[in-house]
Amino acid sequence: MPDSATVEVRSLAGTSATARIVRSGASGRPGPVVLWIHGGGYVMGSAKVDDAFCAHIAERLGAVVVSVDYRLAPEHPFPAGLDDCAAAWELVHAEAAALGIDPARSIIAGQSAGGGLAAALVQRLVDAGAPLPCLQLLIYPMLDDRTVLRREDNRRHRVWDHTSNAIGWSMYLASTPGAAELPAYAAPARRENLRGLPPTWIGVGTLDLFLDENRAYARRLEEAGVPVELQVVPGAFHAFEMLVPRAAVSRAFVASQLEVMERALTGPSSRTSGPPG
């Protein structure tokens, strides 16, 4: 992490979870905020692992990054993790002055399962008529439990394959994936009406198990009138930019995320609420 980066751990109201408040340097005025949600298939991972990346975001955007250390399945199945992310979003708005942030310039971002939680959180905010972010940034998001029902060649998918996916979804849902009905927000791809969601960026590789569900979600968002940017990286597997960070394709992938966040934060100052979804 940059020498100027600092991390403060804050409790989240109504839950045993915490959030890590990551800053890079001091600012004399309220800056933008990025709510970051880590990956791990809903069953593993921690916010601390992403401190360096969050500090990089903070430094590049002049932002405060609120990184959610949400509760994990199977000990805490749905909706525990999503409730924790919602509590972190509430913290952003309730404690904006103390945190030195401008919540009107905000982004909700997540990676893998964190991308799924980010998508679910935004859907929940729309239905509640709550303040929305300027952008949802979804990095190879885990959106659709029904992918478990497809026949997949595990040899083709590195890091996160069909077997891993079945285990992750089963633990998170505390039931067999692919059921006819699920509770709202449990699997974001199940939502029928996607109108009113904020502008969206989705990035995924062609060798990622989530390619088809990510493409389908992007297409449905576009059909619903949501501005969408879909970046498909040829030959890339799940979490490739984390495992081979020095590769040119990895650097370009991360750079594109930072660029789209920067553009979102220099556009219209706020989105106060959305119509029912």
Backbone as CSV, one residue per row, in Angstrom:
resi,resn,N_x,N_y,N_z,CA_x,CA_y,CA_z,C_x,C_y,C_z
1,MET,0.843,-1.194,0.000,0.000,0.000,0.000,0.877,1.241,0.000
2,PRO,0.370,2.353,-0.546,1.118,3.603,-0.474,1.383,3.989,0.975
3,ASP,2.527,4.641,1.212,2.869,5.049,2.576,1.820,5.974,3.173
4,SER,1.135,6.736,2.323,0.148,7.695,2.814,-1.200,7.059,3.138
5,ALA,-1.377,5.772,2.806,-2.671,5.118,2.993,-2.924,4.815,4.465
6,THR,-4.170,4.966,4.872,-4.588,4.621,6.225,-5.828,3.757,6.160
7,VAL,-5.997,2.919,7.184,-7.161,2.041,7.272,-7.778,2.178,8.663
8,GLU,-9.062,2.452,8.697,-9.805,2.546,9.949,-10.929,1.524,9.896
9,VAL,-11.083,0.738,10.958,-12.146,-0.262,11.013,-13.335,0.319,11.764
10,ARG,-14.510,0.244,11.118,-15.732,0.765,11.727,-16.763,-0.349,11.858
11,SER,-17.472,-0.364,12.981,-18.582,-1.295,13.157,-19.765,-0.844,12.314
12,LEU,-20.577,-1.805,11.889,-21.761,-1.511,11.103,-22.997,-1.728,11.968
13,ALA,-23.866,-0.752,11.982,-25.046,-0.791,12.844,-25.939,-1.981,12.510
14,GLY,-26.392,-2.669,13.551,-27.341,-3.755,13.374,-26.753,-5.065,12.927
15,THR,-25.431,-5.171,12.918,-24.771,-6.386,12.460,-23.431,-6.538,13.168
16,SER,-22.906,-7.753,13.162,-21.580,-7.991,13.741,-20.468,-7.715,12.740
17,ALA,-20.814,-7.341,11.525,-19.817,-7.092,10.486,-19.168,-5.721,10.672
18,THR,-18.069,-5.520,9.949,-17.342,-4.253,9.997,-17.045,-3.767,8.585
19,ALA,-16.587,-2.531,8.509,-16.120,-1.971,7.237,-14.754,-1.348,7.473
20,ARG,-13.918,-1.454,6.467,-12.585,-0.867,6.519,-12.615,0.433,5.707
21,ILE,-12.302,1.534,6.357,-12.313,2.843,5.711,-10.900,3.132,5.232
22,VAL,-10.699,3.081,3.929,-9.358,3.194,3.349,-9.210,4.569,2.699
23,ARG,-8.146,5.272,3.084,-7.849,6.585,2.533,-6.409,6.606,2.036
24,SER,-6.132,7.559,1.162,-4.764,7.764,0.702,-4.476,9.255,0.727
25,GLY,-3.769,9.700,1.760,-3.484,11.123,1.897,-4.648,11.859,2.524
26,ALA,-4.435,13.132,2.803,-5.457,13.966,3.427,-6.106,14.859,2.397
27,SER,-7.362,15.212,2.642,-8.086,16.111,1.749,-8.800,17.151,2.589
28,GLY,-8.837,18.372,2.101,-9.470,19.441,2.851,-10.950,19.569,2.596
29,ARG,-11.507,18.784,1.706,-12.933,18.891,1.417,-13.499,17.491,1.171
30,PRO,-14.820,17.339,1.325,-15.417,16.023,1.102,-15.123,15.498,-0.304
31,GLY,-14.751,14.239,-0.371,-14.440,13.618,-1.655,-15.423,12.509,-1.977
32,PRO,-15.277,11.912,-3.133,-16.168,10.816,-3.519,-15.934,9.581,-2.662
33,VAL,-16.848,8.637,-2.766,-16.755,7.406,-1.983,-17.017,6.215,-2.890
34,VAL,-16.248,5.151,-2.666,-16.448,3.881,-3.356,-16.763,2.829,-2.300
35,LEU,-17.935,2.225,-2.404,-18.266,1.087,-1.556,-17.741,-0.153,-2.262
36,TRP,-16.764,-0.806,-1.655,-16.098,-1.958,-2.276,-16.511,-3.239,-1.568
37,ILE,-16.823,-4.291,-2.360,-17.268,-5.573,-1.815,-16.372,-6.679,-2.380
38,HIS,-15.655,-7.357,-1.501,-14.666,-8.357,-1.925,-15.325,-9.629,-2.455
39,GLY,-14.530,-10.427,-3.161,-15.001,-11.687,-3.710,-14.741,-12.855,-2.774
40,GLY,-15.015,-14.066,-3.302,-14.784,-15.272,-2.518,-15.934,-16.253,-2.562
41,GLY,-16.776,-16.163,-3.589,-17.828,-17.160,-3.757,-18.877,-17.169,-2.676
42,TYR,-19.008,-16.070,-1.947,-19.939,-15.933,-0.822,-19.514,-16.742,0.397
43,VAL,-18.393,-17.459,0.311,-18.023,-18.376,1.397,-16.616,-18.140,1.944
44,MET,-15.840,-17.268,1.337,-14.471,-17.051,1.796,-14.026,-15.647,1.415
45,GLY,-12.802,-15.303,1.829,-12.256,-13.990,1.539,-12.454,-13.038,2.704
46,SER,-11.814,-11.881,2.601,-11.947,-10.853,3.627,-11.635,-9.497,3.016
47,ALA,-12.145,-8.461,3.642,-11.902,-7.104,3.148,-10.428,-6.742,3.232
48,LYS,-9.738,-7.232,4.252,-8.338,-6.861,4.466,-7.461,-7.219,3.274
49,VAL,-7.776,-8.326,2.624,-6.967,-8.775,1.486,-6.932,-7.727,0.378
50,ASP,-7.988,-6.918,0.286,-8.088,-5.935,-0.792,-7.613,-4.544,-0.385
51,ASP,-6.956,-4.422,0.783,-6.523,-3.103,1.255,-5.656,-2.373,0.225
52,ALA,-4.707,-3.082,-0.379,-3.798,-2.421,-1.315,-4.546,-1.914,-2.540
53,PHE,-5.466,-2.729,-3.063,-6.235,-2.295,-4.232,-7.150,-1.134,-3.866
54,CYS,-7.761,-1.201,-2.681,-8.625,-0.099,-2.242,-7.825,1.187,-2.072
55,ALA,-6.597,1.067,-1.558,-5.740,2.251,-1.416,-5.386,2.823,-2.788
56,HIS,-5.196,1.936,-3.771,-4.913,2.386,-5.137,-6.111,3.149,-5.700
57,ILE,-7.323,2.627,-5.463,-8.531,3.339,-5.890,-8.604,4.703,-5.219
58,ALA,-8.372,4.713,-3.902,-8.454,5.966,-3.142,-7.472,6.999,-3.667
59,GLU,-6.254,6.552,-3.966,-5.223,7.468,-4.447,-5.572,7.996,-5.838
60,ARG,-6.014,7.126,-6.719,-6.308,7.519,-8.099,-7.507,8.461,-8.170
61,LEU,-8.555,8.183,-7.382,-9.802,8.934,-7.497,-9.925,10.050,-6.464
62,GLY,-8.978,10.126,-5.534,-9.129,11.078,-4.441,-10.346,10.752,-3.605
63,ALA,-10.598,9.460,-3.436,-11.824,8.986,-2.802,-11.538,8.319,-1.469
64,VAL,-12.594,8.149,-0.702,-12.587,7.269,0.465,-13.210,5.950,0.021
65,VAL,-12.562,4.841,0.343,-13.097,3.529,-0.015,-13.609,2.853,1.251
66,VAL,-14.877,2.484,1.225,-15.488,1.763,2.335,-15.577,0.295,1.910
67,SER,-14.712,-0.524,2.479,-14.577,-1.926,2.085,-15.289,-2.806,3.110
68,VAL,-16.306,-3.548,2.663,-17.202,-4.257,3.579,-16.646,-5.641,3.930
69,ASP,-16.477,-5.888,5.221,-16.076,-7.219,5.697,-17.344,-7.969,6.099
70,TYR,-18.098,-8.379,5.099,-19.412,-8.971,5.325,-19.306,-10.409,5.848
71,ARG,-20.380,-10.858,6.476,-20.439,-12.218,7.009,-20.551,-13.236,5.865
72,LEU,-19.965,-14.404,6.090,-19.844,-15.413,5.038,-20.708,-16.636,5.319
73,ALA,-21.164,-17.265,4.234,-21.813,-18.563,4.315,-20.714,-19.635,4.489
74,PRO,-21.040,-20.804,5.012,-22.378,-21.284,5.362,-22.872,-20.846,6.746
75,GLU,-21.968,-20.307,7.580,-22.410,-19.879,8.906,-23.456,-18.783,8.823
76,HIS,-23.325,-17.942,7.797,-24.244,-16.810,7.637,-24.743,-16.782,6.190
77,PRO,-25.757,-17.567,5.870,-26.268,-17.581,4.494,-27.068,-16.319,4.190
78,PHE,-27.529,-16.220,2.930,-28.376,-15.105,2.518,-29.518,-14.939,3.514
79,PRO,-29.836,-13.694,3.919,-29.370,-12.412,3.377,-28.298,-11.717,4.213
80,ALA,-27.572,-12.461,5.053,-26.648,-11.827,6.002,-25.631,-10.929,5.310
81,GLY,-24.938,-11.439,4.302,-23.913,-10.647,3.629,-24.488,-9.410,2.963
82,LEU,-25.650,-9.561,2.351,-26.301,-8.421,1.701,-26.737,-7.391,2.738
83,ASP,-27.247,-7.845,3.870,-27.618,-6.919,4.938,-26.410,-6.115,5.411
84,ASP,-25.254,-6.764,5.470,-24.032,-6.067,5.885,-23.646,-4.990,4.876
85,CYS,-23.777,-5.310,3.601,-23.462,-4.318,2.565,-24.432,-3.150,2.627
86,ALA,-25.708,-3.443,2.890,-26.694,-2.373,3.037,-26.365,-1.498,4.246
87,ALA,-25.892,-2.114,5.327,-25.509,-1.345,6.512,-24.318,-0.438,6.209
88,ALA,-23.405,-0.914,5.373,-22.258,-0.084,4.987,-22.712,1.105,4.139
89,TRP,-23.682,0.891,3.245,-24.228,1.983,2.443,-24.924,3.009,3.342
90,GLU,-25.617,2.520,4.356,-26.252,3.428,5.315,-25.203,4.231,6.073
91,LEU,-24.089,3.589,6.418,-22.991,4.291,7.084,-22.474,5.428,6.217
92,VAL,-22.312,5.158,4.938,-21.828,6.174,3.996,-22.684,7.430,4.062
93,HIS,-23.991,7.255,4.154,-24.903,8.398,4.145,-25.098,8.999,5.538
94,ALA,-25.152,8.163,6.551,-25.394,8.677,7.906,-24.173,9.381,8.483
95,GLU,-22.979,8.925,8.092,-21.745,9.458,8.665,-20.899,10.201,7.629
96,ALA,-21.552,10.725,6.608,-20.818,11.351,5.505,-19.900,12.466,5.989
97,ALA,-20.411,13.340,6.831,-19.596,14.470,7.297,-18.398,13.990,8.092
98,ALA,-18.620,13.040,8.999,-17.528,12.531,9.823,-16.486,11.793,8.995
99,LEU,-16.943,11.125,7.951,-16.027,10.367,7.093,-15.349,11.248,6.054
100,GLY,-15.843,12.472,5.887,-15.250,13.377,4.910,-15.556,12.995,3.486
101,ILE,-16.801,12.578,3.248,-17.172,12.132,1.901,-18.403,12.879,1.413
102,ASP,-18.549,12.883,0.101,-19.724,13.441,-0.562,-20.507,12.265,-1.135
103,PRO,-21.565,11.811,-0.445,-22.270,10.608,-0.909,-22.977,10.782,-2.244
104,ALA,-23.134,12.029,-2.710,-23.718,12.241,-4.030,-22.772,11.794,-5.140
105,ARG,-21.488,11.675,-4.817,-20.494,11.156,-5.765,-20.035,9.803,-5.247
106,SER,-20.783,8.780,-5.605,-20.533,7.462,-5.037,-20.579,6.382,-6.103
107,ILE,-19.875,5.289,-5.811,-19.836,4.114,-6.676,-19.986,2.887,-5.790
108,ILE,-20.747,1.910,-6.248,-20.798,0.598,-5.604,-20.100,-0.379,-6.531
109,ALA,-19.069,-1.043,-6.016,-18.239,-1.909,-6.844,-17.975,-3.225,-6.123
110,GLY,-17.834,-4.290,-6.891,-17.540,-5.583,-6.292,-16.949,-6.535,-7.297
111,GLN,-16.309,-7.552,-6.745,-15.576,-8.520,-7.558,-16.114,-9.916,-7.282
112,SER,-16.483,-10.652,-8.326,-16.958,-12.023,-8.209,-18.218,-12.067,-7.333
113,ALA,-18.192,-12.785,-6.204,-19.355,-12.762,-5.318,-19.632,-11.352,-4.830
114,GLY,-18.578,-10.557,-4.660,-18.765,-9.160,-4.296,-19.495,-8.386,-5.378
115,GLY,-19.275,-8.773,-6.636,-20.026,-8.170,-7.731,-21.490,-8.566,-7.673
116,GLY,-21.757,-9.827,-7.280,-23.135,-10.261,-7.100,-23.814,-9.496,-5.984
117,LEU,-23.101,-9.299,-4.872,-23.658,-8.528,-3.759,-23.871,-7.070,-4.153
118,ALA,-22.946,-6.516,-4.934,-23.103,-5.138,-5.404,-24.365,-5.008,-6.255
119,ALA,-24.569,-5.949,-7.169,-25.761,-5.913,-8.028,-27.032,-6.064,-7.204
120,ALA,-27.007,-6.967,-6.229,-28.179,-7.181,-5.374,-28.457,-5.948,-4.522
121,LEU,-27.406,-5.326,-4.002,-27.578,-4.130,-3.185,-28.221,-3.006,-3.993
122,VAL,-27.759,-2.804,-5.207,-28.320,-1.742,-6.046,-29.800,-2.017,-6.338
123,GLN,-30.148,-3.260,-6.612,-31.555,-3.600,-6.831,-32.385,-3.274,-5.589
124,ARG,-31.860,-3.611,-4.437,-32.565,-3.346,-3.174,-32.729,-1.845,-2.945
125,LEU,-31.724,-1.064,-3.280,-31.803,0.384,-3.122,-32.865,0.977,-4.045
126,VAL,-32.929,0.479,-5.270,-33.943,0.963,-6.213,-35.339,0.719,-5.649
127,ASP,-35.577,-0.485,-5.158,-36.900,-0.825,-4.633,-37.254,0.012,-3.406
128,ALA,-36.240,0.393,-2.629,-36.471,1.183,-1.420,-36.584,2.673,-1.707
129,GLY,-36.340,3.083,-2.956,-36.322,4.499,-3.284,-35.181,5.230,-2.607
130,ALA,-34.107,4.516,-2.320,-32.952,5.068,-1.609,-31.988,5.731,-2.583
131,PRO,-31.066,6.548,-2.066,-30.043,7.136,-2.941,-29.253,6.046,-3.672
132,LEU,-29.013,6.291,-4.946,-28.299,5.337,-5.793,-26.904,5.855,-6.105
133,PRO,-25.984,4.959,-6.421,-24.649,5.389,-6.840,-24.661,5.931,-8.260
134,CYS,-23.592,6.633,-8.606,-23.420,7.107,-9.987,-23.114,5.949,-10.931
135,LEU,-22.602,4.845,-10.372,-22.145,3.715,-11.182,-22.150,2.463,-10.327
136,GLN,-22.536,1.327,-10.944,-22.228,0.036,-10.330,-21.170,-0.630,-11.199
137,LEU,-20.075,-1.007,-10.569,-18.937,-1.607,-11.261,-18.868,-3.066,-10.833
138,LEU,-19.127,-3.964,-11.787,-19.253,-5.387,-11.497,-18.139,-6.157,-12.205
139,ILE,-17.189,-6.654,-11.429,-16.029,-7.355,-11.969,-16.306,-8.854,-11.932
140,TYR,-16.438,-9.463,-13.110,-16.873,-10.854,-13.293,-17.817,-11.283,-12.166
141,PRO,-18.991,-10.636,-12.090,-19.898,-10.866,-10.956,-20.563,-12.243,-10.975
142,MET,-20.803,-12.756,-9.777,-21.477,-14.039,-9.549,-22.957,-13.743,-9.344
143,LEU,-23.747,-13.862,-10.430,-25.101,-13.329,-10.468,-26.212,-14.359,-10.493
144,ASP,-25.925,-15.558,-10.992,-27.018,-16.460,-11.363,-26.760,-17.881,-10.875
145,ASP,-27.536,-18.322,-9.903,-27.397,-19.686,-9.376,-27.721,-20.742,-10.421
146,ARG,-28.497,-20.356,-11.442,-28.910,-21.341,-12.445,-27.757,-21.798,-13.332
147,THR,-26.630,-21.093,-13.283,-25.441,-21.561,-14.010,-25.024,-22.937,-13.506
148,VAL,-25.337,-23.253,-12.267,-25.008,-24.562,-11.688,-25.701,-25.685,-12.454
149,LEU,-26.831,-25.393,-13.070,-27.602,-26.426,-13.768,-27.014,-26.777,-15.132
150,ARG,-26.107,-25.937,-15.639,-25.519,-26.208,-16.948,-24.388,-27.229,-16.825
151,ARG,-24.205,-27.990,-17.866,-23.046,-28.889,-17.922,-21.816,-28.058,-18.280
152,GLU,-20.783,-28.149,-17.463,-19.581,-27.356,-17.698,-18.352,-28.253,-17.641
153,ASP,-17.370,-27.919,-18.442,-16.100,-28.640,-18.454,-15.156,-27.964,-17.458
154,ASN,-14.926,-28.595,-16.318,-14.081,-27.985,-15.290,-12.656,-27.743,-15.753
155,ARG,-12.206,-28.475,-16.767,-10.833,-28.280,-17.254,-10.675,-26.927,-17.933
156,ARG,-11.765,-26.339,-18.353,-11.707,-25.076,-19.089,-11.676,-23.875,-18.154
157,HIS,-12.178,-24.037,-16.943,-12.347,-22.905,-16.045,-11.371,-22.985,-14.883
158,ARG,-10.421,-22.065,-14.872,-9.445,-22.004,-13.799,-9.994,-21.190,-12.633
159,VAL,-9.504,-21.464,-11.438,-9.790,-20.722,-10.213,-11.189,-21.016,-9.676
160,TRP,-12.217,-20.779,-10.503,-13.603,-20.993,-10.068,-14.322,-21.791,-11.139
161,ASP,-14.590,-23.074,-10.843,-15.180,-23.952,-11.845,-16.595,-24.357,-11.440
162,HIS,-17.163,-25.270,-12.193,-18.549,-25.677,-11.960,-18.735,-26.252,-10.559
163,THR,-17.798,-27.066,-10.102,-17.896,-27.658,-8.764,-17.852,-26.585,-7.681
164,SER,-16.905,-25.656,-7.805,-16.808,-24.550,-6.846,-18.096,-23.741,-6.829
165,ASN,-18.634,-23.503,-8.008,-19.843,-22.695,-8.120,-21.022,-23.367,-7.416
166,ALA,-21.153,-24.665,-7.602,-22.247,-25.401,-6.963,-22.122,-25.341,-5.438
167,ILE,-20.907,-25.462,-4.934,-20.692,-25.407,-3.491,-21.000,-24.010,-2.958
168,GLY,-20.483,-22.987,-3.641,-20.688,-21.617,-3.189,-22.161,-21.243,-3.131
169,TRP,-22.892,-21.521,-4.211,-24.309,-21.170,-4.242,-25.105,-21.989,-3.222
170,SER,-24.798,-23.266,-3.074,-25.531,-24.101,-2.120,-25.380,-23.578,-0.699
171,MET,-24.164,-23.158,-0.350,-23.941,-22.642,0.996,-24.585,-21.280,1.187
172,TYR,-24.500,-20.429,0.185,-25.048,-19.075,0.303,-26.572,-19.105,0.395
173,LEU,-27.201,-19.926,-0.442,-28.655,-19.995,-0.457,-29.217,-20.901,0.631
174,ALA,-28.344,-21.741,1.212,-28.775,-22.759,2.178,-29.867,-23.645,1.572
175,SER,-29.727,-23.895,0.280,-30.668,-24.742,-0.451,-30.015,-25.142,-1.766
176,THR,-30.691,-25.988,-2.511,-30.154,-26.428,-3.794,-30.301,-25.322,-4.831
177,PRO,-29.222,-24.946,-5.515,-29.322,-23.903,-6.539,-30.240,-24.320,-7.677
178,GLY,-30.830,-23.313,-8.335,-31.663,-23.575,-9.490,-33.120,-23.840,-9.171
179,ALA,-33.549,-23.563,-7.934,-34.955,-23.754,-7.576,-35.842,-22.848,-8.423
180,ALA,-37.110,-23.209,-8.520,-38.029,-22.435,-9.352,-38.146,-21.001,-8.869
181,GLU,-38.097,-20.785,-7.563,-38.219,-19.440,-7.011,-37.174,-19.232,-5.922
182,LEU,-36.721,-17.989,-5.817,-35.790,-17.593,-4.767,-36.281,-16.286,-4.160
183,PRO,-35.850,-15.981,-2.936,-36.179,-14.663,-2.377,-35.575,-13.554,-3.229
184,ALA,-36.215,-12.397,-3.217,-35.689,-11.245,-3.946,-34.264,-10.960,-3.517
185,TYR,-33.408,-10.639,-4.485,-32.008,-10.234,-4.312,-31.054,-11.401,-4.028
186,ALA,-31.552,-12.626,-3.862,-30.655,-13.739,-3.561,-29.727,-14.041,-4.737
187,ALA,-30.253,-13.944,-5.944,-29.473,-14.130,-7.166,-29.888,-13.011,-8.115
188,PRO,-29.084,-11.964,-8.257,-29.503,-10.758,-8.988,-29.989,-11.014,-10.412
189,ALA,-29.456,-12.035,-11.085,-29.870,-12.304,-12.457,-31.319,-12.767,-12.544
190,ARG,-31.904,-13.175,-11.433,-33.290,-13.646,-11.431,-34.290,-12.494,-11.555
191,ARG,-33.871,-11.275,-11.277,-34.794,-10.133,-11.287,-35.331,-9.906,-12.698
192,GLU,-36.626,-9.752,-12.814,-37.243,-9.590,-14.127,-37.150,-8.156,-14.635
193,ASN,-37.427,-7.181,-13.785,-37.469,-5.783,-14.213,-36.188,-5.083,-13.798
194,LEU,-35.379,-4.704,-14.754,-34.098,-4.054,-14.467,-34.136,-2.554,-14.731
195,ARG,-35.318,-1.999,-14.968,-35.421,-0.562,-15.199,-35.050,0.217,-13.936
196,GLY,-34.438,1.371,-14.150,-34.127,2.257,-13.035,-32.795,2.010,-12.360
197,LEU,-32.059,0.997,-12.802,-30.746,0.747,-12.211,-29.734,1.776,-12.731
198,PRO,-28.689,2.045,-11.969,-27.717,3.055,-12.392,-26.814,2.544,-13.518
199,PRO,-26.090,3.451,-14.182,-25.126,3.028,-15.199,-24.219,1.922,-14.669
200,THR,-23.877,0.999,-15.564,-23.209,-0.240,-15.142,-22.015,-0.547,-16.022
201,TRP,-20.935,-0.990,-15.380,-19.770,-1.549,-16.086,-19.616,-2.985,-15.641
202,ILE,-19.454,-3.889,-16.601,-19.225,-5.308,-16.309,-17.987,-5.753,-17.078
203,GLY,-17.064,-6.403,-16.383,-15.867,-6.944,-17.026,-15.719,-8.419,-16.737
204,VAL,-15.387,-9.211,-17.757,-15.276,-10.662,-17.596,-14.407,-11.224,-18.718
205,GLY,-13.766,-12.351,-18.475,-12.941,-12.996,-19.485,-13.687,-14.080,-20.236
206,THR,-13.174,-14.434,-21.412,-13.848,-15.446,-22.231,-13.714,-16.846,-21.647
207,LEU,-12.765,-17.070,-20.738,-12.608,-18.377,-20.109,-13.162,-18.394,-18.680
208,ASP,-13.956,-17.409,-18.356,-14.566,-17.321,-17.032,-15.901,-18.061,-17.039
209,LEU,-16.158,-18.850,-16.001,-17.422,-19.560,-15.876,-18.614,-18.618,-15.947
210,PHE,-18.436,-17.376,-15.515,-19.543,-16.418,-15.454,-19.762,-15.641,-16.743
211,LEU,-19.037,-15.972,-17.802,-19.144,-15.216,-19.053,-20.583,-15.124,-19.554
212,ASP,-21.265,-16.254,-19.676,-22.609,-16.250,-20.252,-23.584,-15.473,-19.381
213,GLU,-23.539,-15.676,-18.069,-24.492,-14.967,-17.204,-24.189,-13.475,-17.156
214,ASN,-22.916,-13.096,-17.279,-22.561,-11.680,-17.309,-23.014,-11.029,-18.602
215,ARG,-22.824,-11.712,-19.718,-23.299,-11.183,-21.002,-24.822,-11.029,-20.996
216,ALA,-25.504,-12.030,-20.456,-26.959,-11.988,-20.426,-27.454,-10.829,-19.566
217,TYR,-26.815,-10.596,-18.436,-27.236,-9.508,-17.558,-26.990,-8.158,-18.233
218,ALA,-25.848,-8.024,-18.891,-25.550,-6.783,-19.603,-26.576,-6.533,-20.699
219,ARG,-26.933,-7.571,-21.437,-27.915,-7.416,-22.511,-29.274,-6.998,-21.947
220,ARG,-29.684,-7.601,-20.856,-30.978,-7.279,-20.255,-30.989,-5.865,-19.672
221,LEU,-29.876,-5.441,-19.101,-29.780,-4.061,-18.621,-29.951,-3.081,-19.783
222,GLU,-29.258,-3.375,-20.872,-29.356,-2.499,-22.043,-30.786,-2.450,-22.563
223,GLU,-31.453,-3.595,-22.617,-32.842,-3.646,-23.085,-33.769,-2.859,-22.165
224,ALA,-33.377,-2.738,-20.872,-34.180,-1.997,-19.900,-33.856,-0.506,-19.905
225,GLY,-32.959,-0.093,-20.779,-32.618,1.314,-20.890,-31.522,1.783,-19.957
226,VAL,-30.796,0.848,-19.368,-29.697,1.193,-18.464,-28.409,1.331,-19.273
227,PRO,-27.675,2.428,-19.128,-26.384,2.539,-19.823,-25.422,1.452,-19.326
228,VAL,-24.884,0.678,-20.251,-24.039,-0.462,-19.896,-22.771,-0.451,-20.739
229,GLU,-21.660,-0.751,-20.086,-20.407,-1.007,-20.786,-19.947,-2.401,-20.399
230,LEU,-19.859,-3.294,-21.365,-19.421,-4.668,-21.144,-18.041,-4.848,-21.750
231,GLN,-17.082,-5.253,-20.930,-15.736,-5.515,-21.424,-15.449,-7.005,-21.306
232,VAL,-15.265,-7.662,-22.441,-14.960,-9.091,-22.476,-13.504,-9.246,-22.891
233,VAL,-12.719,-9.903,-22.042,-11.276,-10.010,-22.248,-10.943,-11.370,-22.854
234,PRO,-10.457,-11.406,-24.095,-10.153,-12.687,-24.743,-9.109,-13.492,-23.963
235,GLY,-9.393,-14.774,-23.765,-8.436,-15.687,-23.141,-8.260,-15.530,-21.652
236,ALA,-9.050,-14.680,-21.011,-8.874,-14.419,-19.575,-9.759,-15.342,-18.747
237,PHE,-9.212,-15.836,-17.637,-9.948,-16.700,-16.717,-10.330,-15.899,-15.473
238,HIS,-11.052,-16.535,-14.576,-11.563,-15.862,-13.386,-10.407,-15.362,-12.517
239,ALA,-10.488,-14.098,-12.120,-9.504,-13.469,-11.227,-8.107,-13.398,-11.846
240,PHE,-8.049,-13.369,-13.169,-6.752,-13.377,-13.852,-5.883,-12.196,-13.458
241,GLU,-6.501,-11.020,-13.264,-5.710,-9.823,-12.979,-5.104,-9.854,-11.582
242,MET,-5.639,-10.715,-10.712,-5.078,-10.874,-9.376,-3.928,-11.878,-9.376
243,LEU,-4.046,-12.903,-10.210,-3.044,-13.966,-10.233,-1.844,-13.619,-11.113
244,VAL,-2.069,-12.841,-12.158,-0.956,-12.414,-13.022,-1.031,-10.893,-13.176
245,PRO,-0.818,-10.164,-12.082,-1.046,-8.711,-12.097,-0.111,-7.935,-13.011
246,ARG,1.051,-8.476,-13.324,2.015,-7.748,-14.147,1.765,-7.915,-15.645
247,ALA,0.908,-8.848,-16.016,0.611,-9.056,-17.428,-0.056,-7.803,-18.007
248,ALA,0.247,-7.515,-19.258,-0.307,-6.320,-19.892,-1.831,-6.349,-19.896
249,VAL,-2.420,-7.525,-20.117,-3.870,-7.618,-20.175,-4.474,-7.342,-18.801
250,SER,-3.775,-7.735,-17.743,-4.259,-7.481,-16.386,-4.188,-6.000,-16.054
251,ARG,-3.080,-5.375,-16.404,-2.937,-3.944,-16.136,-3.987,-3.141,-16.898
252,ALA,-4.255,-3.553,-18.132,-5.257,-2.853,-18.933,-6.654,-3.023,-18.345
253,PHE,-6.931,-4.197,-17.824,-8.242,-4.486,-17.238,-8.476,-3.616,-16.005
254,VAL,-7.485,-3.532,-15.139,-7.608,-2.696,-13.939,-7.681,-1.220,-14.326
255,ALA,-6.885,-0.826,-15.301,-6.898,0.573,-15.739,-8.271,0.963,-16.270
256,SER,-8.943,0.056,-16.963,-10.259,0.366,-17.507,-11.276,0.567,-16.387
257,GLN,-11.127,-0.181,-15.302,-12.017,-0.006,-14.150,-11.824,1.365,-13.527
258,LEU,-10.575,1.755,-13.343,-10.289,3.061,-12.750,-10.767,4.192,-13.649
259,GLU,-10.609,4.014,-14.949,-11.032,5.060,-15.887,-12.538,5.244,-15.884
260,VAL,-13.294,4.141,-15.852,-14.751,4.279,-15.873,-15.250,4.861,-14.558
261,MET,-14.595,4.529,-13.444,-14.975,5.135,-12.171,-14.687,6.630,-12.177
262,GLU,-13.537,6.991,-12.730,-13.174,8.406,-12.797,-14.179,9.182,-13.642
263,ARG,-14.578,8.612,-14.772,-15.569,9.272,-15.630,-16.901,9.435,-14.914
264,ALA,-17.320,8.402,-14.188,-18.608,8.457,-13.496,-18.630,9.555,-12.444
265,LEU,-17.503,9.748,-11.777,-17.448,10.711,-10.680,-17.279,12.145,-11.167
266,THR,-16.969,12.320,-12.435,-16.850,13.686,-12.968,-18.065,14.054,-13.812
267,GLY,-19.082,13.132,-13.845,-20.305,13.415,-14.579,-21.326,14.070,-13.666
268,PRO,-22.626,13.818,-13.908,-23.688,14.384,-13.069,-23.434,14.055,-11.612
269,SER,-23.713,15.003,-10.741,-23.275,14.903,-9.354,-24.001,13.865,-8.532
270,SER,-25.231,13.501,-8.911,-25.943,12.563,-8.037,-27.089,11.897,-8.775
271,ARG,-27.509,10.765,-8.192,-28.770,10.103,-8.547,-29.468,9.870,-7.225
272,THR,-30.529,10.576,-6.956,-31.113,10.529,-5.625,-31.941,9.287,-5.371
273,SER,-32.646,8.814,-6.365,-33.461,7.614,-6.151,-33.853,7.044,-7.497
274,GLY,-34.397,5.829,-7.448,-34.835,5.197,-8.675,-36.262,4.728,-8.549
275,PRO,-36.912,4.427,-9.648,-38.280,3.945,-9.623,-38.318,2.518,-9.107
276,PRO,-39.447,2.041,-8.657,-39.550,0.655,-8.215,-39.113,-0.283,-9.315
277,GLY,-38.397,-1.351,-8.922,-37.929,-2.312,-9.912,-38.838,-3.469,-10.076
